[in-house]
Amino acid sequence: MTIFILRHGQAEPQITTDDARRLTDKGHIDTARIVQERVADMPLVQIWSSPLVRAQQTAKIAASFFPHLEIQTTDLLIPEGNPAALMKWLERLDLQLSSSAQSILLVSHQPLVGEFVNRLCGKPDDYYPMGTSSLAAISVQVIADAMGELLWLDHA
C-alpha cells in the first residue's frame, strides 16, 4: 500500500474556533500546485480527510484531480489525532482493499501529520517536516512503527 499524506493548505488566523478556519488564497493555490505536480504518481482508490473546514477544503482541491473519488471523513485525522489509533485503522482499511498495491490519500493537520509520517518511517520527531500543503508518499507492506519507506516529500 502507498499512503499519501497531505497537510492542509495555509489557513486564515483563528478568529472564532479552530474548527472553522478556512484556507487562504495562498492555501488554495499551493495545494492545487502540489497535487497537480504529483497527480500522475498517485493512483488513488480513496481520499480520507479530517472533518475540520481547512482539511475538507484541501481534500476537495485534491479530489478535483480525481473526479471518480468521493471524500470520506474520519475524526482520526484531527490535529490531536492519535498516530497509533490511525495505524490500527489503516491496518483494517488495508485488509478491506482488494490489493496491497492500492493507494490512499489522508488529509490532516499538525501535529498529527508530522508525528504519523516520522513514526511510520521510524524517524525521530520533526525529522521529516510537514509544512502547510506538504505532500508525502510512504510505501508500506505492513502498517506499523518504522515499517514505512518515504518515497518522496514535496513542500509548497
Number of C-alpha atoms within 10 A of each C-alpha: 18 22 22 23 26 31 28 33 31 23 20 16 12 11 8 8 8 14 14 14 18 23 22 15 12 15 22 20 16 21 27 20 16 18 23 15 10 12 14 10 10 17 14 19 14 18 21 21 30 24 19 22 18 29 29 22 21 27 28 19 19 23 19 14 14 17 9 10 13 15 16 14 18 14 14 20 24 21 16 13 20 15 21 15 11 17 19 13 13 16 14 11 11 20 10 10 14 8 10 14 13 16 21 20 25 25 30 31 27 18 17 20 30 22 23 21 30 21 21 24 21 16 14 11 13 12 14 17 17 27 19 19 28 21 25 23 24 20 20 19 13 15 20 17 17 15 16 23 16 19 11 11 16 17 16 19
